[in-house]
Amino acid sequence: MRISHLVYPIVQPILRSLRRSPLLIRKIFDVRVPPDVAVQYDPTTVLLARTMQDLVAQTLSSRGNEPPLRLLEMGIGQGALVSLSIAAQTQPEAVRIDGVDCSPSRVNSSREVASFNGRDAHFWQSDLFTDVSPESQYDFIFFNPPYVPTQTGRDLQLTQRLEVDGDQMWDGGEDGASVLREFLDQSREYLSPGGCVVFGVQEIFLPDALVRKTMEPFEYQRIERQRPRWLPSTAYIGYRPTP
Ligand SMILES: C[S@@+](CC[C@H](N)C(=O)[O-])C[C@H]1O[C@@H](n2cnc3c(N)ncnc32)[C@H](O)[C@@H]1O
């Protein structure tokens, strides 16, 4: 039996209400949730938001009068919390934020959250990069991907437990890394020189060795791993391969 089968059923009910709390969402992400919109986050959302905020702040502090940084969030989910937390920390003229999700209902709810917060972000539906313009070049592409192996997610009844409208929220395919693999492959075409991908996973579902094996064929450079003690998630950063 995998460790996730033992740990998840105990931890999930405790965390359930915390993950949907508008008060906590405001505190953690600086995003207000409209009363009629259901938004939830997970530990990886928190880590990805923190990692991206730091990276964007560092990059902006070392830039002069240059064009805005271009950001793309893959899989914005119900509230685009990572993107909107970055928007909350930056001037609109310093960053341009795009975001996509394969689910039309999640795109709509993220648009509502952005508009409720008066944030300028551009969200649309796309299955990975299918509907992202091939001319687009991003300084950062970030993703909290679905990373639970299909059978594990079915055993844990994740779609019901998370109360979401489909498996795409969590289903990472047979080994948990299928969507991540496709994302890493396709992202290379959309990164500007010096640009990077940033993603997060939970090791109980996707161990470090499998993440590294998944990244290897795509030759990302200067791979960094961030594993804070205070969260059960890990973030990875990989820079655009040299052509
Ligand atoms: C784990 S959730 C993360 C949601 C949100 N970004 C967060 O951090 O809380 C994964 C998101 O990726 C989206 N997704 C899954 N497969 C996708 C694909 N092929 N293309 C675009 N989005 C996808 C899902 O619909 C879901 O919103």
PDBQT file of the ligand as one rigid body, heavy atoms in Angstrom, charges set to zero:
ROOT
HETATM    1  C1  LIG A 301      -3.987  20.860  -9.097  1.00  0.00    +0.000 C 
HETATM    2  S1  LIG A 301      -5.076  21.909  -9.955  1.00  0.00    +0.000 S 
HETATM    3  C2  LIG A 301      -4.321  23.505  -9.625  1.00  0.00    +0.000 C 
HETATM    4  C3  LIG A 301      -5.314  24.628  -9.627  1.00  0.00    +0.000 C 
HETATM    5  C4  LIG A 301      -4.749  25.979  -9.159  1.00  0.00    +0.000 C 
HETATM    6  N1  LIG A 301      -3.779  26.489 -10.093  1.00  0.00    +0.000 N 
HETATM    7  C5  LIG A 301      -4.134  25.876  -7.793  1.00  0.00    +0.000 C 
HETATM    8  O1  LIG A 301      -2.892  25.919  -7.708  1.00  0.00    +0.000 OA
HETATM    9  O2  LIG A 301      -4.861  25.741  -6.808  1.00  0.00    +0.000 OA
HETATM   10  C6  LIG A 301      -4.635  21.582 -11.643  1.00  0.00    +0.000 C 
HETATM   11  C7  LIG A 301      -5.320  22.478 -12.656  1.00  0.00    +0.000 C 
HETATM   12  O3  LIG A 301      -4.794  22.151 -13.957  1.00  0.00    +0.000 OA
HETATM   13  C8  LIG A 301      -5.839  22.084 -14.882  1.00  0.00    +0.000 C 
HETATM   14  N2  LIG A 301      -5.419  21.194 -15.975  1.00  0.00    +0.000 N 
HETATM   15  C9  LIG A 301      -5.310  19.843 -15.954  1.00  0.00    +0.000 A 
HETATM   16  N3  LIG A 301      -4.912  19.376 -17.148  1.00  0.00    +0.000 NA
HETATM   17  C10 LIG A 301      -4.767  20.471 -17.948  1.00  0.00    +0.000 A 
HETATM   18  C11 LIG A 301      -4.421  20.648 -19.313  1.00  0.00    +0.000 A 
HETATM   19  N4  LIG A 301      -4.130  19.603 -20.106  1.00  0.00    +0.000 N 
HETATM   20  N5  LIG A 301      -4.406  21.892 -19.826  1.00  0.00    +0.000 NA
HETATM   21  C12 LIG A 301      -4.721  22.963 -19.037  1.00  0.00    +0.000 A 
HETATM   22  N6  LIG A 301      -5.067  22.858 -17.743  1.00  0.00    +0.000 NA
HETATM   23  C13 LIG A 301      -5.087  21.632 -17.200  1.00  0.00    +0.000 A 
HETATM   24  C14 LIG A 301      -7.027  21.548 -14.095  1.00  0.00    +0.000 C 
HETATM   25  O4  LIG A 301      -8.263  21.858 -14.704  1.00  0.00    +0.000 OA
HETATM   26  C15 LIG A 301      -6.838  22.252 -12.751  1.00  0.00    +0.000 C 
HETATM   27  O5  LIG A 301      -7.491  23.495 -12.731  1.00  0.00    +0.000 OA
ENDROOT
TORSDOF 0
